[in-house]
Amino acid sequence: MEELVSQAVQTPLERADCPLPEELRAYAEEQLDAAQALQIAEHLVLCQRCRRQVAAYGTSESG
Ligand SMILES: [Zn+2]
């Protein structure tokens, strides 16, 4: 009776130090400084959840 466990481990790359949603949005809109953008870019490499979040913010043009 441990079926729920399999669903809990779908995202092993999830990290606790995710940027704020506001920061991710600013990154998607290219409103951050180069240093800040770099930090988030490095985080996105490790965190697919945030990548998808940024993608959701930045899908107004350029498909
Ligand atoms: Zn993240």
N, CA, C, O and the ligand as a Tripos MOL2 file, in Angstrom:
@<TRIPOS>MOLECULE
protein
  253   251    64     0     0
PROTEIN
NO_CHARGES

@<TRIPOS>ATOM
      1 N           0.8280   -1.2090    0.0000 N.3       1 MET1
      2 CA          0.0000    0.0000    0.0000 C.3       1 MET1
      3 C           0.8620    1.2580    0.0000 C.2       1 MET1
      4 O           0.6560    2.1710    0.7990 O.2       1 MET1
      5 N           1.8190    1.2860   -0.9020 N.am      2 GLU2
      6 CA          2.6920    2.4550   -0.9940 C.3       2 GLU2
      7 C           2.6700    3.0220   -2.4140 C.2       2 GLU2
      8 O           3.6890    3.4610   -2.9470 O.2       2 GLU2
      9 N           1.4960    2.9980   -2.9950 N.am      3 GLU3
     10 CA          1.3820    3.4410   -4.3790 C.3       3 GLU3
     11 C           1.5960    4.9410   -4.5210 C.2       3 GLU3
     12 O           2.0370    5.4080   -5.5710 O.2       3 GLU3
     13 N           1.2910    5.6900   -3.4870 N.am      4 LEU4
     14 CA          1.4260    7.1380   -3.5500 C.3       4 LEU4
     15 C           2.8880    7.5600   -3.6210 C.2       4 LEU4
     16 O           3.2020    8.6470   -4.1070 O.2       4 LEU4
     17 N           3.7660    6.7180   -3.1460 N.am      5 VAL5
     18 CA          5.1820    7.0760   -3.1120 C.3       5 VAL5
     19 C           5.7330    7.2450   -4.5200 C.2       5 VAL5
     20 O           6.5350    8.1440   -4.7720 O.2       5 VAL5
     21 N           5.3110    6.3970   -5.4250 N.am      6 SER6
     22 CA          5.8360    6.4550   -6.7900 C.3       6 SER6
     23 C           5.5370    7.8030   -7.4340 C.2       6 SER6
     24 O           6.3130    8.2720   -8.2670 O.2       6 SER6
     25 N           4.4400    8.4240   -7.0700 N.am      7 GLN7
     26 CA          4.0970    9.7130   -7.6590 C.3       7 GLN7
     27 C           4.8830   10.8430   -7.0100 C.2       7 GLN7
     28 O           5.0580   11.9050   -7.6070 O.2       7 GLN7
     29 N           5.3500   10.6200   -5.8090 N.am      8 ALA8
     30 CA          6.0470   11.6780   -5.0850 C.3       8 ALA8
     31 C           7.4720   11.8620   -5.5690 C.2       8 ALA8
     32 O           8.0870   12.8930   -5.2970 O.2       8 ALA8
     33 N           8.0020   10.8940   -6.2730 N.am      9 VAL9
     34 CA          9.3970   10.9590   -6.6850 C.3       9 VAL9
     35 C           9.5470   11.1910   -8.1870 C.2       9 VAL9
     36 O          10.5550   10.8080   -8.7810 O.2       9 VAL9
     37 N           8.5610   11.8050   -8.7880 N.am     10 GLN10
     38 CA          8.6370   12.0490  -10.2240 C.3      10 GLN10
     39 C           9.6540   13.1340  -10.5710 C.2      10 GLN10
     40 O          10.2060   13.1350  -11.6720 O.2      10 GLN10
     41 N           9.9030   14.0450   -9.6530 N.am     11 THR11
     42 CA         10.7960   15.1580   -9.9450 C.3      11 THR11
     43 C          11.9690   15.1780   -8.9770 C.2      11 THR11
     44 O          11.9890   15.9660   -8.0320 O.2      11 THR11
     45 N          12.9400   14.3140   -9.2130 N.am     12 PRO12
     46 CA         14.1010   14.2420   -8.3180 C.3      12 PRO12
     47 C          14.9780   15.4820   -8.3980 C.2      12 PRO12
     48 O          15.7860   15.7260   -7.5020 O.2      12 PRO12
     49 N          14.8300   16.2670   -9.4590 N.am     13 LEU13
     50 CA         15.6840   17.4440   -9.6180 C.3      13 LEU13
     51 C          15.0900   18.6850   -8.9510 C.2      13 LEU13
     52 O          15.6570   19.7740   -9.0240 O.2      13 LEU13
     53 N          13.9730   18.5080   -8.3190 N.am     14 GLU14
     54 CA         13.3500   19.6630   -7.6880 C.3      14 GLU14
     55 C          14.2250   20.2040   -6.5580 C.2      14 GLU14
     56 O          14.7530   19.4440   -5.7470 O.2      14 GLU14
     57 N          14.3650   21.5010   -6.5210 N.am     15 ARG15
     58 CA         15.2270   22.1210   -5.5170 C.3      15 ARG15
     59 C          14.4120   23.0860   -4.6740 C.2      15 ARG15
     60 O          13.3490   23.5530   -5.0810 O.2      15 ARG15
     61 N          14.9320   23.3720   -3.4990 N.am     16 ALA16
     62 CA         14.2100   24.2250   -2.5690 C.3      16 ALA16
     63 C          14.5820   25.6940   -2.7390 C.2      16 ALA16
     64 O          13.9010   26.5730   -2.2130 O.2      16 ALA16
     65 N          15.6670   25.9640   -3.4760 N.am     17 ASP17
     66 CA         16.1260   27.3430   -3.6000 C.3      17 ASP17
     67 C          15.6630   27.9750   -4.9030 C.2      17 ASP17
     68 O          16.4220   28.6780   -5.5700 O.2      17 ASP17
     69 N          14.4230   27.7210   -5.2530 N.am     18 CYS18
     70 CA         13.8910   28.2650   -6.4880 C.3      18 CYS18
     71 C          13.7090   29.7850   -6.3690 C.2      18 CYS18
     72 O          13.3570   30.3050   -5.3110 O.2      18 CYS18
     73 N          13.9570   30.4700   -7.4740 N.am     19 PRO19
     74 CA         13.6940   31.9110   -7.4910 C.3      19 PRO19
     75 C          12.2050   32.1910   -7.3040 C.2      19 PRO19
     76 O          11.3620   31.3150   -7.4970 O.2      19 PRO19
     77 N          11.9070   33.4140   -6.9310 N.am     20 LEU20
     78 CA         10.5100   33.7830   -6.7780 C.3      20 LEU20
     79 C           9.8420   33.8420   -8.1500 C.2      20 LEU20
     80 O          10.4950   34.1000   -9.1610 O.2      20 LEU20
     81 N           8.5260   33.5970   -8.1700 N.am     21 PRO21
     82 CA          7.7910   33.6930   -9.4370 C.3      21 PRO21
     83 C           8.0030   35.0400  -10.1140 C.2      21 PRO21
     84 O           8.0530   35.1190  -11.3410 O.2      21 PRO21
     85 N           8.1270   36.0860   -9.3270 N.am     22 GLU22
     86 CA          8.3550   37.4190   -9.9070 C.3      22 GLU22
     87 C           9.7040   37.4800  -10.6090 C.2      22 GLU22
     88 O           9.8500   38.1150  -11.6530 O.2      22 GLU22
     89 N          10.6840   36.8090  -10.0180 N.am     23 GLU23
     90 CA         12.0110   36.8070  -10.6270 C.3      23 GLU23
     91 C          12.0080   36.0140  -11.9260 C.2      23 GLU23
     92 O          12.6380   36.4050  -12.9090 O.2      23 GLU23
     93 N          11.2970   34.9060  -11.9190 N.am     24 LEU24
     94 CA         11.2160   34.0890  -13.1290 C.3      24 LEU24
     95 C          10.5180   34.8610  -14.2490 C.2      24 LEU24
     96 O          10.8920   34.7680  -15.4190 O.2      24 LEU24
     97 N           9.5160   35.6090  -13.8670 N.am     25 ARG25
     98 CA          8.7910   36.3820  -14.8790 C.3      25 ARG25
     99 C           9.6840   37.4970  -15.4330 C.2      25 ARG25
    100 O           9.7210   37.7420  -16.6390 O.2      25 ARG25
    101 N          10.3920   38.1570  -14.5350 N.am     26 ALA26
    102 CA         11.3080   39.2120  -14.9750 C.3      26 ALA26
    103 C          12.3910   38.6350  -15.8740 C.2      26 ALA26
    104 O          12.8120   39.2750  -16.8370 O.2      26 ALA26
    105 N          12.8360   37.4390  -15.5610 N.am     27 TYR27
    106 CA         13.8390   36.7780  -16.3930 C.3      27 TYR27
    107 C          13.2640   36.4800  -17.7780 C.2      27 TYR27
    108 O          13.9300   36.7020  -18.7900 O.2      27 TYR27
    109 N          12.0540   35.9870  -17.8220 N.am     28 ALA28
    110 CA         11.4210   35.6670  -19.0960 C.3      28 ALA28
    111 C          11.2440   36.9200  -19.9400 C.2      28 ALA28
    112 O          11.3030   36.8700  -21.1690 O.2      28 ALA28
    113 N          11.0250   38.0450  -19.2660 N.am     29 GLU29
    114 CA         10.8150   39.3060  -19.9920 C.3      29 GLU29
    115 C          12.1180   40.0680  -20.1790 C.2      29 GLU29
    116 O          12.1300   41.1930  -20.6770 O.2      29 GLU29
    117 N          13.2170   39.4360  -19.7710 N.am     30 GLU30
    118 CA         14.5520   40.0280  -19.9580 C.3      30 GLU30
    119 C          14.6700   41.3750  -19.2680 C.2      30 GLU30
    120 O          15.2300   42.3220  -19.8190 O.2      30 GLU30
    121 N          14.1400   41.4500  -18.0650 N.am     31 GLN31
    122 CA         14.1870   42.7010  -17.3180 C.3      31 GLN31
    123 C          15.2070   42.6410  -16.1850 C.2      31 GLN31
    124 O          15.3170   43.5790  -15.3960 O.2      31 GLN31
    125 N          15.9410   41.5540  -16.1050 N.am     32 LEU32
    126 CA         16.9290   41.4110  -15.0380 C.3      32 LEU32
    127 C          18.3080   41.8750  -15.5080 C.2      32 LEU32
    128 O          18.5990   41.9230  -16.7030 O.2      32 LEU32
    129 N          19.1400   42.2130  -14.5310 N.am     33 ASP33
    130 CA         20.5330   42.5050  -14.8550 C.3      33 ASP33
    131 C          21.2190   41.2240  -15.3170 C.2      33 ASP33
    132 O          20.7270   40.1170  -15.0940 O.2      33 ASP33
    133 N          22.3440   41.3990  -15.9530 N.am     34 ALA34
    134 CA         23.0590   40.2330  -16.4830 C.3      34 ALA34
    135 C          23.4180   39.2640  -15.3720 C.2      34 ALA34
    136 O          23.3210   38.0500  -15.5510 O.2      34 ALA34
    137 N          23.8340   39.7910  -14.2190 N.am     35 ALA35
    138 CA         24.2350   38.9300  -13.1070 C.3      35 ALA35
    139 C          23.0490   38.1410  -12.5720 C.2      35 ALA35
    140 O          23.1630   36.9500  -12.2810 O.2      35 ALA35
    141 N          21.9110   38.8120  -12.4460 N.am     36 GLN36
    142 CA         20.7180   38.1280  -11.9490 C.3      36 GLN36
    143 C          20.2280   37.0920  -12.9570 C.2      36 GLN36
    144 O          19.8460   35.9790  -12.5940 O.2      36 GLN36
    145 N          20.2490   37.4780  -14.2140 N.am     37 ALA37
    146 CA         19.8150   36.5580  -15.2590 C.3      37 ALA37
    147 C          20.6990   35.3240  -15.2830 C.2      37 ALA37
    148 O          20.2260   34.2140  -15.5280 O.2      37 ALA37
    149 N          21.9850   35.5220  -15.0270 N.am     38 LEU38
    150 CA         22.9100   34.3930  -15.0300 C.3      38 LEU38
    151 C          22.5940   33.4270  -13.8920 C.2      38 LEU38
    152 O          22.6200   32.2100  -14.0750 O.2      38 LEU38
    153 N          22.2990   33.9750  -12.7270 N.am     39 GLN39
    154 CA         21.9750   33.1220  -11.5830 C.3      39 GLN39
    155 C          20.7380   32.2810  -11.8650 C.2      39 GLN39
    156 O          20.7060   31.0880  -11.5660 O.2      39 GLN39
    157 N          19.7300   32.9060  -12.4390 N.am     40 ILE40
    158 CA         18.5030   32.1650  -12.7360 C.3      40 ILE40
    159 C          18.7520   31.1630  -13.8460 C.2      40 ILE40
    160 O          18.2280   30.0500  -13.8060 O.2      40 ILE40
    161 N          19.5450   31.5450  -14.8380 N.am     41 ALA41
    162 CA         19.8570   30.6270  -15.9310 C.3      41 ALA41
    163 C          20.5400   29.3740  -15.3900 C.2      41 ALA41
    164 O          20.2600   28.2580  -15.8290 O.2      41 ALA41
    165 N          21.4340   29.5770  -14.4350 N.am     42 GLU42
    166 CA         22.1230   28.4270  -13.8450 C.3      42 GLU42
    167 C          21.1440   27.5580  -13.0690 C.2      42 GLU42
    168 O          21.2700   26.3340  -13.0430 O.2      42 GLU42
    169 N          20.1760   28.1980  -12.4430 N.am     43 HIS43
    170 CA         19.1710   27.4340  -11.7000 C.3      43 HIS43
    171 C          18.2750   26.6460  -12.6550 C.2      43 HIS43
    172 O          17.8880   25.5140  -12.3670 O.2      43 HIS43
    173 N          17.9580   27.2500  -13.7800 N.am     44 LEU44
    174 CA         17.0690   26.5910  -14.7400 C.3      44 LEU44
    175 C          17.6900   25.3110  -15.2740 C.2      44 LEU44
    176 O          16.9800   24.3750  -15.6420 O.2      44 LEU44
    177 N          19.0170   25.2700  -15.3160 N.am     45 VAL45
    178 CA         19.6920   24.0580  -15.7710 C.3      45 VAL45
    179 C          19.3820   22.9000  -14.8260 C.2      45 VAL45
    180 O          19.2790   21.7470  -15.2450 O.2      45 VAL45
    181 N          19.2350   23.2290  -13.5470 N.am     46 LEU46
    182 CA         19.0270   22.1870  -12.5420 C.3      46 LEU46
    183 C          17.5490   21.9430  -12.2600 C.2      46 LEU46
    184 O          17.1790   20.8860  -11.7480 O.2      46 LEU46
    185 N          16.7170   22.9020  -12.5880 N.am     47 CYS47
    186 CA         15.3310   22.8430  -12.1430 C.3      47 CYS47
    187 C          14.3890   22.9490  -13.3360 C.2      47 CYS47
    188 O          14.1680   24.0320  -13.8780 O.2      47 CYS47
    189 N          13.8490   21.8270  -13.7240 N.am     48 GLN48
    190 CA         12.9650   21.8150  -14.8820 C.3      48 GLN48
    191 C          11.6440   22.5170  -14.5880 C.2      48 GLN48
    192 O          11.0110   23.0790  -15.4820 O.2      48 GLN48
    193 N          11.2490   22.4760  -13.3510 N.am     49 ARG49
    194 CA          9.9870   23.1260  -12.9770 C.3      49 ARG49
    195 C          10.0450   24.6220  -13.2810 C.2      49 ARG49
    196 O           9.1050   25.1940  -13.8320 O.2      49 ARG49
    197 N          11.1500   25.2360  -12.9160 N.am     50 CYS50
    198 CA         11.3010   26.6680  -13.1520 C.3      50 CYS50
    199 C          11.4460   26.9530  -14.6470 C.2      50 CYS50
    200 O          10.9880   27.9880  -15.1320 O.2      50 CYS50
    201 N          12.0780   26.0410  -15.3690 N.am     51 ARG51
    202 CA         12.2000   26.2200  -16.8100 C.3      51 ARG51
    203 C          10.8290   26.2910  -17.4550 C.2      51 ARG51
    204 O          10.5740   27.1180  -18.3300 O.2      51 ARG51
    205 N           9.9630   25.4160  -17.0100 N.am     52 ARG52
    206 CA          8.6180   25.4050  -17.5750 C.3      52 ARG52
    207 C           7.8600   26.6740  -17.1750 C.2      52 ARG52
    208 O           7.0340   27.1950  -17.9250 O.2      52 ARG52
    209 N           8.1690   27.1480  -15.9730 N.am     53 GLN53
    210 CA          7.5300   28.3690  -15.5060 C.3      53 GLN53
    211 C           7.9540   29.5460  -16.3760 C.2      53 GLN53
    212 O           7.1210   30.3470  -16.8010 O.2      53 GLN53
    213 N           9.2530   29.6440  -16.6360 N.am     54 VAL54
    214 CA          9.7790   30.7140  -17.4870 C.3      54 VAL54
    215 C           9.1980   30.6030  -18.8880 C.2      54 VAL54
    216 O           8.8400   31.6040  -19.5100 O.2      54 VAL54
    217 N           9.1110   29.3740  -19.3730 N.am     55 ALA55
    218 CA          8.5610   29.1610  -20.7170 C.3      55 ALA55
    219 C           7.1150   29.6420  -20.7860 C.2      55 ALA55
    220 O           6.6820   30.2010  -21.7940 O.2      55 ALA55
    221 N           6.3820   29.4200  -19.7130 N.am     56 ALA56
    222 CA          4.9890   29.8460  -19.6810 C.3      56 ALA56
    223 C           4.8760   31.3610  -19.7150 C.2      56 ALA56
    224 O           3.9470   31.9160  -20.3020 O.2      56 ALA56
    225 N           5.8470   32.0270  -19.0680 N.am     57 TYR57
    226 CA          5.8210   33.4960  -19.0630 C.3      57 TYR57
    227 C           6.2620   34.0620  -20.4060 C.2      57 TYR57
    228 O           5.8170   35.1370  -20.8070 O.2      57 TYR57
    229 N           7.1190   33.3540  -21.0850 N.am     58 GLY58
    230 CA          7.7450   33.9220  -22.2760 C.3      58 GLY58
    231 C           7.1700   33.4310  -23.5840 C.2      58 GLY58
    232 O           7.8250   33.5190  -24.6230 O.2      58 GLY58
    233 N           5.9490   32.9130  -23.5490 N.am     59 THR59
    234 CA          5.3910   32.3630  -24.7840 C.3      59 THR59
    235 C           4.3710   33.3080  -25.3860 C.2      59 THR59
    236 O           3.2830   32.8760  -25.7650 O.2      59 THR59
    237 N           4.6930   34.5790  -25.4840 N.am     60 SER60
    238 CA          3.7850   35.4910  -26.1660 C.3      60 SER60
    239 C           4.1350   35.5830  -27.6390 C.2      60 SER60
    240 O           3.2550   35.6850  -28.4930 O.2      60 SER60
    241 N           5.4210   35.5450  -27.9260 N.am     61 GLU61
    242 CA          5.8510   35.5530  -29.3220 C.3      61 GLU61
    243 C           7.0410   34.6270  -29.4710 C.2      61 GLU61
    244 O           7.5330   34.0810  -28.4840 O.2      61 GLU61
    245 N           7.5000   34.4480  -30.6790 N.am     62 SER62
    246 CA          8.6020   33.5560  -30.9600 C.3      62 SER62
    247 C           8.3070   32.1280  -30.5220 C.2      62 SER62
    248 O           8.7260   31.6930  -29.4490 O.2      62 SER62
    249 N           7.5950   31.4210  -31.3490 N.am     63 GLY63
    250 CA          7.2350   30.0750  -30.9760 C.3      63 GLY63
    251 C           8.3760   29.1450  -31.1640 C.2      63 GLY63
    252 O           8.2490   27.9500  -30.8950 O.2      63 GLY63
    253 ZN         13.4550   25.9900   -9.4750 Zn       64 ZN64
@<TRIPOS>BOND
     1     1     2 1
     2     2     3 1
     3     3     4 2
     4     3     5 am
     5     5     6 1
     6     6     7 1
     7     7     8 2
     8     7     9 am
     9     9    10 1
    10    10    11 1
    11    11    12 2
    12    11    13 am
    13    13    14 1
    14    14    15 1
    15    15    16 2
    16    15    17 am
    17    17    18 1
    18    18    19 1
    19    19    20 2
    20    19    21 am
    21    21    22 1
    22    22    23 1
    23    23    24 2
    24    23    25 am
    25    25    26 1
    26    26    27 1
    27    27    28 2
    28    27    29 am
    29    29    30 1
    30    30    31 1
    31    31    32 2
    32    31    33 am
    33    33    34 1
    34    34    35 1
    35    35    36 2
    36    35    37 am
    37    37    38 1
    38    38    39 1
    39    39    40 2
    40    39    41 am
    41    41    42 1
    42    42    43 1
    43    43    44 2
    44    43    45 am
    45    45    46 1
    46    46    47 1
    47    47    48 2
    48    47    49 am
    49    49    50 1
    50    50    51 1
    51    51    52 2
    52    51    53 am
    53    53    54 1
    54    54    55 1
    55    55    56 2
    56    55    57 am
    57    57    58 1
    58    58    59 1
    59    59    60 2
    60    59    61 am
    61    61    62 1
    62    62    63 1
    63    63    64 2
    64    63    65 am
    65    65    66 1
    66    66    67 1
    67    67    68 2
    68    67    69 am
    69    69    70 1
    70    70    71 1
    71    71    72 2
    72    71    73 am
    73    73    74 1
    74    74    75 1
    75    75    76 2
    76    75    77 am
    77    77    78 1
    78    78    79 1
    79    79    80 2
    80    79    81 am
    81    81    82 1
    82    82    83 1
    83    83    84 2
    84    83    85 am
    85    85    86 1
    86    86    87 1
    87    87    88 2
    88    87    89 am
    89    89    90 1
    90    90    91 1
    91    91    92 2
    92    91    93 am
    93    93    94 1
    94    94    95 1
    95    95    96 2
    96    95    97 am
    97    97    98 1
    98    98    99 1
    99    99   100 2
   100    99   101 am
   101   101   102 1
   102   102   103 1
   103   103   104 2
   104   103   105 am
   105   105   106 1
   106   106   107 1
   107   107   108 2
   108   107   109 am
   109   109   110 1
   110   110   111 1
   111   111   112 2
   112   111   113 am
   113   113   114 1
   114   114   115 1
   115   115   116 2
   116   115   117 am
   117   117   118 1
   118   118   119 1
   119   119   120 2
   120   119   121 am
   121   121   122 1
   122   122   123 1
   123   123   124 2
   124   123   125 am
   125   125   126 1
   126   126   127 1
   127   127   128 2
   128   127   129 am
   129   129   130 1
   130   130   131 1
   131   131   132 2
   132   131   133 am
   133   133   134 1
   134   134   135 1
   135   135   136 2
   136   135   137 am
   137   137   138 1
   138   138   139 1
   139   139   140 2
   140   139   141 am
   141   141   142 1
   142   142   143 1
   143   143   144 2
   144   143   145 am
   145   145   146 1
   146   146   147 1
   147   147   148 2
   148   147   149 am
   149   149   150 1
   150   150   151 1
   151   151   152 2
   152   151   153 am
   153   153   154 1
   154   154   155 1
   155   155   156 2
   156   155   157 am
   157   157   158 1
   158   158   159 1
   159   159   160 2
   160   159   161 am
   161   161   162 1
   162   162   163 1
   163   163   164 2
   164   163   165 am
   165   165   166 1
   166   166   167 1
   167   167   168 2
   168   167   169 am
   169   169   170 1
   170   170   171 1
   171   171   172 2
   172   171   173 am
   173   173   174 1
   174   174   175 1
   175   175   176 2
   176   175   177 am
   177   177   178 1
   178   178   179 1
   179   179   180 2
   180   179   181 am
   181   181   182 1
   182   182   183 1
   183   183   184 2
   184   183   185 am
   185   185   186 1
   186   186   187 1
   187   187   188 2
   188   187   189 am
   189   189   190 1
   190   190   191 1
   191   191   192 2
   192   191   193 am
   193   193   194 1
   194   194   195 1
   195   195   196 2
   196   195   197 am
   197   197   198 1
   198   198   199 1
   199   199   200 2
   200   199   201 am
   201   201   202 1
   202   202   203 1
   203   203   204 2
   204   203   205 am
   205   205   206 1
   206   206   207 1
   207   207   208 2
   208   207   209 am
   209   209   210 1
   210   210   211 1
   211   211   212 2
   212   211   213 am
   213   213   214 1
   214   214   215 1
   215   215   216 2
   216   215   217 am
   217   217   218 1
   218   218   219 1
   219   219   220 2
   220   219   221 am
   221   221   222 1
   222   222   223 1
   223   223   224 2
   224   223   225 am
   225   225   226 1
   226   226   227 1
   227   227   228 2
   228   227   229 am
   229   229   230 1
   230   230   231 1
   231   231   232 2
   232   231   233 am
   233   233   234 1
   234   234   235 1
   235   235   236 2
   236   235   237 am
   237   237   238 1
   238   238   239 1
   239   239   240 2
   240   239   241 am
   241   241   242 1
   242   242   243 1
   243   243   244 2
   244   243   245 am
   245   245   246 1
   246   246   247 1
   247   247   248 2
   248   247   249 am
   249   249   250 1
   250   250   251 1
   251   251   252 2
@<TRIPOS>SUBSTRUCTURE
     1 MET1         2 RESIDUE 1 A MET
     2 GLU2         6 RESIDUE 1 A GLU
     3 GLU3        10 RESIDUE 1 A GLU
     4 LEU4        14 RESIDUE 1 A LEU
     5 VAL5        18 RESIDUE 1 A VAL
     6 SER6        22 RESIDUE 1 A SER
     7 GLN7        26 RESIDUE 1 A GLN
     8 ALA8        30 RESIDUE 1 A ALA
     9 VAL9        34 RESIDUE 1 A VAL
    10 GLN10       38 RESIDUE 1 A GLN
    11 THR11       42 RESIDUE 1 A THR
    12 PRO12       46 RESIDUE 1 A PRO
    13 LEU13       50 RESIDUE 1 A LEU
    14 GLU14       54 RESIDUE 1 A GLU
    15 ARG15       58 RESIDUE 1 A ARG
    16 ALA16       62 RESIDUE 1 A ALA
    17 ASP17       66 RESIDUE 1 A ASP
    18 CYS18       70 RESIDUE 1 A CYS
    19 PRO19       74 RESIDUE 1 A PRO
    20 LEU20       78 RESIDUE 1 A LEU
    21 PRO21       82 RESIDUE 1 A PRO
    22 GLU22       86 RESIDUE 1 A GLU
    23 GLU23       90 RESIDUE 1 A GLU
    24 LEU24       94 RESIDUE 1 A LEU
    25 ARG25       98 RESIDUE 1 A ARG
    26 ALA26      102 RESIDUE 1 A ALA
    27 TYR27      106 RESIDUE 1 A TYR
    28 ALA28      110 RESIDUE 1 A ALA
    29 GLU29      114 RESIDUE 1 A GLU
    30 GLU30      118 RESIDUE 1 A GLU
    31 GLN31      122 RESIDUE 1 A GLN
    32 LEU32      126 RESIDUE 1 A LEU
    33 ASP33      130 RESIDUE 1 A ASP
    34 ALA34      134 RESIDUE 1 A ALA
    35 ALA35      138 RESIDUE 1 A ALA
    36 GLN36      142 RESIDUE 1 A GLN
    37 ALA37      146 RESIDUE 1 A ALA
    38 LEU38      150 RESIDUE 1 A LEU
    39 GLN39      154 RESIDUE 1 A GLN
    40 ILE40      158 RESIDUE 1 A ILE
    41 ALA41      162 RESIDUE 1 A ALA
    42 GLU42      166 RESIDUE 1 A GLU
    43 HIS43      170 RESIDUE 1 A HIS
    44 LEU44      174 RESIDUE 1 A LEU
    45 VAL45      178 RESIDUE 1 A VAL
    46 LEU46      182 RESIDUE 1 A LEU
    47 CYS47      186 RESIDUE 1 A CYS
    48 GLN48      190 RESIDUE 1 A GLN
    49 ARG49      194 RESIDUE 1 A ARG
    50 CYS50      198 RESIDUE 1 A CYS
    51 ARG51      202 RESIDUE 1 A ARG
    52 ARG52      206 RESIDUE 1 A ARG
    53 GLN53      210 RESIDUE 1 A GLN
    54 VAL54      214 RESIDUE 1 A VAL
    55 ALA55      218 RESIDUE 1 A ALA
    56 ALA56      222 RESIDUE 1 A ALA
    57 TYR57      226 RESIDUE 1 A TYR
    58 GLY58      230 RESIDUE 1 A GLY
    59 THR59      234 RESIDUE 1 A THR
    60 SER60      238 RESIDUE 1 A SER
    61 GLU61      242 RESIDUE 1 A GLU
    62 SER62      246 RESIDUE 1 A SER
    63 GLY63      250 RESIDUE 1 A GLY
    64 ZN64       253 GROUP 0 **** ****
